[in-house]
Amino acid sequence: MWERDSTRRLFFRVRTFAPSLKESFFIVNNLEIPVALAVGTPAPDFTLVGTDMKPVSLSSFAGKNVVVAFFPAAFTGVCQDELCTFQGALQRLNGVNAAVLAITADIPFANKAFADANGLQFPLLSDFTLATINAYDVAFENFAGISGLTRSHRAVFVVGPDGTISYCEVTENPGVLPNFDALYAALGAA
């Protein structure tokens, strides 16, 4: 729902889009605005550089469920909690034929240090051009109140084996973790 914050700026409070939802839209001044990445729509493909400086493409995971997790920045507390939670759930996710791809605007060297420091065994991908962040419509401009700094919102998409989005969640606040229980339920890993 659209709400106003304490400064009276209008913003949209994004919630989880259930797998049964076929079309999503925002309502602004009684106008429906379609969401490009609604459940049931094709996921934009991407090729990004991993921590080993090699390209990783979403399409290379065809036939699997893929958790595409956008996170604002390496070496921040909530991002560390989120990615370590995914690391702890890898066996559970592998059991339902699911892989995790984590995406941030950080450079590959920072992602590698972050992955090494936290024992992360799934790809951390660098979207330093913001192309994928923009394609998934999760750009967070002026992040942390820093003029001109664009990162991603904390967002989780599940791309099904057929390449369509079967679940998405964009948190209203980057300091809030995604709903892991809803995510696992969407994957059949509850």
Order of alpha helices (4+ residues) and beta strands (2+ residues): beta-beta-beta-beta-beta-beta-beta-alpha-alpha-beta-alpha-beta-alpha-beta-beta-beta-beta-alpha
